[in-house]
Amino acid sequence: MTIAPVRPTEETISEASIQVLIEEARRHRRRRLAFWLVVTIVIASVAVGIVAGHNSGRGNLTRVTLRPGIPNPAFTGPFSKTRSEMLAFVLPTSGADITTAAKFMNRIAGLVVEDKAACMDQAGYNSTVTYTPGSFAGGNNTQFPPIADLSANGFVLRAVNEPYYGVDYVGKPLLGSVIANHVSARINCEASAQSPVNALLAQTQPLSSVWQRQIIPSINRSSAFKKALVGWSSCVSQGGVAATSIDGYFQDTGLLMRGAASYAALAKNYLKYGKLYATCLAPAESIRDQMRQKARTVFEHAHASQIAGLTNTLRELVS
């Protein structure tokens, strides 16, 4: 089995492509994203981008070792770090956790690709793990705003620099009925590798559902956070946005930006209003972050048994 880095072709940046990004950002900022939607998107990206393989780290299969200079998606280092990344995925408390969660799931995707290639080799189809440097956008500016990024870049979709992995067949040309056999092997390998990942995700859903639908909203409704938002409202008002709520801010700025005469002007407004939002929200968000961190400590204690089971599933997956 071999590993082949695939370099993407460079594309000319056009105003049309910039507009696509702007429109994506606009839609993203205006809707209130619940984490279960993030989970759904991540699961879908895993299924589309990697197409699964074989049981991870079990049986007589050995994971691929990538060539020097190519990042290995396998989980290395202390397991406690991996567990912490998983908890950022399940129980995020900040914008940094959202980024960590996205990278965690991409690494899980890398494992599955490795296992698919091993499975295909075992089935008699010499396969290559392809590596394509790339990135994907992430972020949630309403629930878990990354204040530092927003202060620097405004309301733009932030790219998480992570590679994409795939599996290509590199054996002798397939002819006739052999093609159908190859397709069948791919389907079987996809299903068998995705199975342990699905088991992990199934265990995360009850926990993340309670966290996102009960704990996080209760913090948002808390008197401490509401009190902090009074100062935020006054601050953004001085910047020209008469908003009294976070959702209202995106509605109001959306109206203010409708009159932009060009893409450049619109992009400038995204930078302006993003910086204003972050600067004014920083004190209140600091309070909200602390409240979420304390709530997560209590939550982890109350759901220790479930988290222990989830931890064991993760250990089997990445070992």
C-alpha positions as CSV (number, residue, x, y, z in Angstrom):
1,M,0.0,0.0,0.0
2,T,1.3,3.4,-0.9
3,I,0.6,7.0,0.1
4,A,0.4,9.7,-2.5
5,P,0.1,13.4,-1.8
6,V,-2.2,15.1,-4.3
7,R,-1.7,18.8,-4.7
8,P,-4.8,20.8,-5.6
9,T,-4.6,22.9,-8.7
10,E,-4.6,26.7,-8.1
11,E,-7.7,28.5,-9.0
12,T,-8.0,32.2,-10.0
13,I,-10.0,34.1,-7.4
14,S,-12.8,35.9,-9.1
15,E,-15.4,38.4,-7.8
16,A,-18.0,35.7,-8.3
17,S,-16.2,33.3,-6.0
18,I,-15.8,36.1,-3.4
19,Q,-19.5,36.7,-3.6
20,V,-20.2,33.0,-3.0
21,L,-18.1,33.2,0.2
22,I,-19.9,36.4,1.2
23,E,-23.3,34.8,0.6
24,E,-22.3,31.8,2.6
25,A,-21.1,34.0,5.4
26,R,-24.4,36.0,5.4
27,R,-26.5,32.9,5.7
28,H,-24.2,31.4,8.3
29,R,-24.3,34.5,10.5
30,R,-28.1,35.0,10.4
31,R,-29.2,31.6,11.6
32,R,-28.9,30.3,15.2
33,L,-26.9,27.1,14.9
34,A,-27.5,24.3,17.3
35,F,-24.7,21.9,17.8
36,W,-26.6,18.9,16.6
37,L,-26.6,20.6,13.2
38,V,-22.9,20.9,13.4
39,V,-22.7,17.2,14.2
40,T,-24.9,16.4,11.2
41,I,-22.7,18.5,8.9
42,V,-19.5,16.9,10.2
43,I,-21.0,13.3,9.9
44,A,-22.0,14.1,6.3
45,S,-18.6,15.5,5.4
46,V,-17.0,12.4,6.8
47,A,-19.3,10.2,4.8
48,V,-18.8,12.1,1.6
49,G,-15.1,13.0,1.9
50,I,-13.6,9.7,3.1
51,V,-15.9,6.8,2.3
52,A,-15.1,4.4,5.1
53,G,-12.9,1.3,5.5
54,H,-12.4,-1.5,8.0
55,N,-12.5,-1.9,11.8
56,S,-10.0,0.6,13.3
57,G,-7.0,-0.9,14.9
58,R,-8.5,-4.4,15.3
59,G,-8.1,-7.8,13.7
60,N,-5.0,-8.5,11.6
61,L,-5.0,-5.1,9.8
62,T,-2.2,-2.7,10.3
63,R,-2.7,1.1,9.8
64,V,-0.8,2.9,7.1
65,T,2.4,4.7,8.0
66,L,2.6,7.8,5.9
67,R,5.8,8.9,4.2
68,P,8.0,11.5,6.0
69,G,6.7,15.0,5.5
70,I,3.1,13.9,5.1
71,P,1.0,14.4,8.2
72,N,-0.3,11.2,9.6
73,P,-3.9,11.3,10.6
74,A,-3.4,8.5,13.2
75,F,-3.9,9.7,16.8
76,T,-0.6,10.0,18.6
77,G,0.5,11.4,21.9
78,P,-1.3,10.9,25.3
79,F,-4.9,9.5,25.1
80,S,-5.9,12.2,27.6
81,K,-5.4,14.8,24.8
82,T,-7.6,12.9,22.4
83,R,-10.3,12.5,25.1
84,S,-10.2,16.2,25.7
85,E,-10.6,16.9,22.0
86,M,-13.6,14.6,21.9
87,L,-15.2,16.4,24.8
88,A,-14.7,19.7,23.0
89,F,-16.7,18.1,20.2
90,V,-19.5,16.8,22.5
91,L,-19.6,19.6,25.1
92,P,-18.1,22.8,23.6
93,T,-17.7,25.8,25.8
94,S,-16.0,28.3,23.4
95,G,-15.2,29.2,19.8
96,A,-11.8,27.4,20.3
97,D,-13.7,24.2,21.2
98,I,-15.6,24.4,17.9
99,T,-12.3,24.6,16.0
100,T,-10.9,21.7,18.1
101,A,-14.0,19.6,17.4
102,A,-13.7,20.2,13.6
103,K,-10.1,19.0,13.6
104,F,-10.9,16.1,15.8
105,M,-13.6,14.8,13.4
106,N,-11.2,15.3,10.5
107,R,-8.6,13.1,12.2
108,I,-11.3,10.5,12.8
109,A,-12.0,10.7,9.1
110,G,-8.3,10.1,8.4
111,L,-8.3,6.9,10.5
112,V,-11.2,5.5,8.6
113,V,-9.5,6.2,5.3
114,E,-6.4,4.3,6.5
115,D,-8.5,1.4,7.5
116,K,-10.4,1.3,4.2
117,A,-7.1,1.1,2.3
118,A,-6.0,-1.7,4.5
119,C,-9.3,-3.5,4.0
120,M,-9.0,-3.1,0.2
121,D,-5.5,-4.5,0.3
122,Q,-6.6,-7.5,2.3
123,A,-9.4,-8.1,-0.3
124,G,-6.7,-8.2,-3.0
125,Y,-7.0,-4.7,-4.4
126,N,-3.7,-2.7,-4.0
127,S,-4.8,0.7,-2.8
128,T,-3.2,4.1,-2.3
129,V,-4.2,6.6,0.4
130,T,-4.3,10.0,-1.2
131,Y,-3.5,13.1,0.7
132,T,-4.8,16.5,-0.5
133,P,-3.9,19.6,1.5
134,G,-7.0,21.7,2.1
135,S,-9.2,23.4,4.6
136,F,-12.9,23.7,5.5
137,A,-14.8,26.5,7.1
138,G,-15.9,26.4,10.7
139,G,-17.4,28.6,13.3
140,N,-20.5,29.6,15.2
141,N,-20.7,33.4,15.9
142,T,-23.9,33.4,17.9
143,Q,-23.4,30.6,20.4
144,F,-19.6,30.2,20.5
145,P,-18.0,33.2,18.9
146,P,-14.2,33.1,18.5
147,I,-13.6,36.6,19.8
148,A,-9.9,36.9,18.7
149,D,-10.6,35.7,15.2
150,L,-13.6,38.1,14.8
151,S,-11.5,41.0,16.1
152,A,-8.9,40.3,13.5
153,N,-11.0,39.1,10.5
154,G,-14.6,40.2,11.0
155,F,-17.5,38.1,9.7
156,V,-15.7,35.9,7.3
157,L,-15.8,32.1,7.2
158,R,-12.7,31.0,9.0
159,A,-10.8,28.1,7.3
160,V,-9.6,25.2,9.5
161,N,-6.4,23.9,7.7
162,E,-6.8,20.2,7.6
163,P,-6.0,17.6,4.9
164,Y,-8.4,15.5,2.9
165,Y,-7.8,11.8,2.6
166,G,-9.0,9.4,0.0
167,V,-8.4,5.8,-1.3
168,D,-7.5,5.0,-4.9
169,Y,-7.0,1.6,-6.5
170,V,-3.5,1.3,-8.0
171,G,-3.4,-2.4,-9.1
172,K,-3.8,-3.9,-12.5
173,P,-6.6,-2.7,-14.7
174,L,-10.0,-4.2,-13.8
175,L,-12.0,-5.8,-16.6
176,G,-15.4,-7.4,-16.9
177,S,-16.9,-9.0,-13.9
178,V,-13.9,-8.1,-11.8
179,I,-15.1,-4.5,-11.8
180,A,-18.3,-5.6,-10.0
181,N,-16.3,-7.5,-7.4
182,H,-14.1,-4.5,-6.8
183,V,-17.2,-2.3,-6.3
184,S,-18.6,-4.9,-3.9
185,A,-15.4,-4.9,-1.9
186,R,-15.3,-1.1,-1.6
187,I,-18.9,-1.1,-0.3
188,N,-18.1,-3.7,2.3
189,C,-15.0,-2.0,3.4
190,E,-16.8,1.3,3.6
191,A,-19.5,-0.2,5.8
192,S,-17.2,-2.0,8.1
193,A,-14.9,1.0,8.8
194,Q,-17.8,3.4,9.3
195,S,-19.4,1.1,11.8
196,P,-17.1,2.0,14.8
197,V,-17.3,5.7,14.0
198,N,-21.1,5.5,13.9
199,A,-21.0,3.7,17.3
200,L,-19.0,6.6,18.7
201,L,-21.3,9.3,17.3
202,A,-24.4,7.4,18.5
203,Q,-23.0,7.6,22.1
204,T,-22.2,11.4,21.8
205,Q,-25.7,12.3,20.7
206,P,-27.6,12.0,24.0
207,L,-25.0,14.0,25.8
208,S,-24.7,16.7,23.2
209,S,-28.4,16.9,22.9
210,V,-28.9,17.7,26.6
211,W,-25.9,20.1,26.5
212,Q,-27.1,22.0,23.5
213,R,-30.8,22.0,24.1
214,Q,-30.9,22.5,27.9
215,I,-27.6,23.7,29.4
216,I,-26.4,26.2,26.8
217,P,-29.9,27.9,26.5
218,S,-30.1,28.2,30.2
219,I,-26.8,30.0,30.3
220,N,-27.9,32.3,27.5
221,R,-31.0,33.1,29.6
222,S,-29.1,33.6,32.8
223,S,-29.3,37.0,34.6
224,A,-25.5,37.3,34.7
225,F,-25.2,37.0,30.9
226,K,-28.2,39.2,30.3
227,K,-26.7,41.8,32.5
228,A,-23.4,41.7,30.7
229,L,-25.3,42.1,27.4
230,V,-26.6,45.5,28.5
231,G,-23.1,46.9,28.2
232,W,-22.7,45.1,24.8
233,S,-25.9,46.7,23.5
234,S,-24.7,50.2,24.5
235,C,-21.3,49.5,22.9
236,V,-22.7,48.4,19.5
237,S,-25.1,51.3,19.6
238,Q,-22.2,53.7,19.7
239,G,-20.8,51.9,16.7
240,G,-24.0,52.5,14.7
241,V,-26.0,49.3,15.4
242,A,-29.1,49.7,17.6
243,A,-29.4,46.0,18.6
244,T,-30.5,44.7,22.0
245,S,-29.8,41.0,21.3
246,I,-27.2,38.9,19.5
247,D,-29.7,37.7,16.9
248,G,-30.9,41.2,16.5
249,Y,-27.4,42.4,15.8
250,F,-27.2,40.1,12.7
251,Q,-30.6,41.2,11.5
252,D,-29.7,44.9,11.9
253,T,-26.3,44.6,10.3
254,G,-27.8,42.6,7.4
255,L,-30.1,45.5,6.7
256,L,-27.3,48.0,7.0
257,M,-25.2,46.1,4.5
258,R,-27.9,45.8,1.8
259,G,-26.9,49.1,0.3
260,A,-23.3,48.1,-0.4
261,A,-22.4,49.2,-3.9
262,S,-19.7,46.5,-4.5
263,Y,-18.3,43.3,-3.2
264,A,-15.4,45.2,-1.8
265,A,-17.7,47.5,0.1
266,L,-19.7,44.5,1.4
267,A,-16.4,42.8,2.5
268,K,-15.4,46.0,4.2
269,N,-18.6,46.0,6.1
270,Y,-18.2,42.4,7.2
271,L,-14.8,43.4,8.6
272,K,-16.2,46.5,10.3
273,Y,-19.3,44.9,11.9
274,G,-17.4,41.8,12.8
275,K,-14.8,43.7,14.7
276,L,-17.5,45.8,16.4
277,Y,-19.4,42.7,17.5
278,A,-16.3,41.1,18.9
279,T,-14.9,44.2,20.7
280,C,-18.2,44.9,22.3
281,L,-19.1,41.2,23.1
282,A,-15.7,40.3,24.6
283,P,-16.6,41.2,28.3
284,A,-19.9,39.4,28.1
285,E,-18.5,36.4,26.3
286,S,-15.8,36.0,28.9
287,I,-18.5,35.7,31.5
288,R,-20.5,33.2,29.3
289,D,-17.3,31.1,28.7
290,Q,-16.7,30.9,32.4
291,M,-20.3,29.9,33.1
292,R,-20.1,27.2,30.4
293,Q,-16.9,25.8,31.7
294,K,-18.3,25.6,35.2
295,A,-21.5,24.0,33.8
296,R,-19.4,21.4,31.9
297,T,-17.6,20.4,35.1
298,V,-20.9,19.8,36.8
299,F,-22.3,18.1,33.7
300,E,-19.3,15.7,33.4
301,H,-19.7,14.7,37.0
302,A,-23.5,14.1,36.6
303,H,-22.9,12.0,33.5
304,A,-19.7,10.3,34.5
305,S,-21.0,6.8,33.6
306,Q,-22.0,7.8,30.0
307,I,-18.7,9.7,29.5
308,A,-16.8,6.7,30.7
309,G,-18.5,4.5,28.2
310,L,-17.9,7.0,25.4
311,T,-14.2,7.2,26.4
312,N,-13.9,3.4,26.1
313,T,-15.4,3.5,22.7
314,L,-13.0,6.3,21.6
315,R,-10.0,4.3,23.0
316,E,-11.0,1.3,20.9
317,L,-11.4,3.5,17.8
318,V,-8.1,5.3,18.0
319,S,-5.9,2.6,19.5
